[in-house]
Each structure stands twice: as C-alpha cells, then as structure tokens.
C-alpha cells in the first residue's frame, strides 16, 4: 500500500465515515450496531472505534484487491462486535 492509500486508512477518517453512516442511517446496520453496543454497556466512543475496525477491513480489501465493498461481510463483522475474532483471519 502506498502513502496516499495509507492516508485513507487513518483512524480519524474511518471514525468520521462511521459517524456519517450513523447520521445518514446508511447502512442501517451501523446505527443498529451502535445502539446494541451502547445498550450492552460499551461506551459510545469505544463502540465507534470498534465499528471503525469493521469498516477498515472492507476499505483495506477494496484498496488492496480492487474488489467491491462487501456490505454483507461488513454487516457480519458489525454483528460480531464487540468480539473481534475476525481480525485474526
């Protein structure tokens, strides 16, 4: 990955994207995940960071492999939070 691509993967950028997805309710699963995590005791800031990790997997795949954003896998990774075993794959 080159320097320009690295700049798209900053934590700040990923968090901003997640916050925008929540504000837009698109995809709907993002807002649902935030509500579920907060309702089960995860602080909001930590929940957003966890969700940004799930997003990072998809962004990385798009940039590395030139594939399309996989909304199904993104949703599955969001559903698995706060467990992040999928990060080991």
C-alpha positions in Angstrom: 0.0 0.0 0.0 1.4 3.4 -0.9 1.4 6.6 1.2 -1.7 8.0 -0.5 -3.6 4.9 0.3 -2.4 4.9 3.9 -3.9 8.4 4.3 -7.4 6.9 3.6 -6.9 4.4 6.4 -6.4 6.8 9.3 -8.4 6.1 12.4 -9.8 9.6 12.3 -11.0 9.1 8.7 -12.6 5.7 9.5 -14.4 7.1 12.6 -15.6 10.1 10.5 -17.1 7.6 7.9 -18.8 5.6 10.7 -20.2 8.8 12.2 -21.5 9.8 8.8 -23.1 6.4 8.3 -24.8 6.7 11.7 -26.1 10.2 10.8 -27.4 9.1 7.5 -28.7 5.7 8.8 -27.0 4.1 5.8 -26.3 1.3 6.1 -29.0 0.8 8.6 -26.9 -1.9 10.3 -24.4 0.7 11.5 -26.9 2.6 13.6 -28.4 -0.6 14.9 -24.9 -1.8 15.9 -24.1 1.4 17.8 -27.4 1.2 19.7 -26.8 -2.5 20.6 -23.2 -1.9 21.8 -24.2 1.1 23.9 -27.2 -0.7 25.4 -25.0 -3.6 26.4 -22.5 -1.3 28.2 -19.9 -0.4 25.7 -19.1 3.4 25.9 -20.1 5.2 22.7 -16.5 6.2 21.8 -15.3 2.7 22.2 -18.2 1.4 20.1 -17.4 3.8 17.3 -13.8 2.7 17.4 -14.8 -1.0 17.2 -17.1 -0.2 14.3 -14.3 1.6 12.5 -12.2 -1.6 12.8 -15.0 -3.5 10.9 -15.0 -0.7 8.3 -11.2 -0.8 7.9 -11.4 -4.5 6.8 -13.6 -3.6 3.9 -11.7 -0.5 2.9 -8.4 -2.4 3.0 -9.9 -5.1 0.8 -11.1 -2.6 -1.7 -7.7 -0.9 -1.8 -5.6 -4.0 -1.8 -7.6 -6.2 -4.1 -9.6 -3.7 -6.1 -12.7 -5.5 -5.0 -16.1 -4.0 -4.4 -17.1 -3.0 -0.9 -18.6 -6.1 0.7 -21.7 -4.9 2.6 -22.6 -8.4 3.7 -19.3 -9.1 5.3 -19.3 -5.6 6.8 -22.7 -6.3 8.4 -21.4 -9.7 9.7 -18.4 -8.1 11.2 -20.6 -5.4 12.8 -22.9 -8.2 14.2 -19.9 -9.9 15.8 -18.9 -6.8 17.8 -17.6 -6.4 20.4 -15.9 -9.8 19.6 -13.2 -9.2 17.1 -12.0 -12.7 16.3 -12.5 -11.9 12.6 -9.4 -9.6 12.9 -7.3 -12.8 13.2 -8.3 -14.1 9.8 
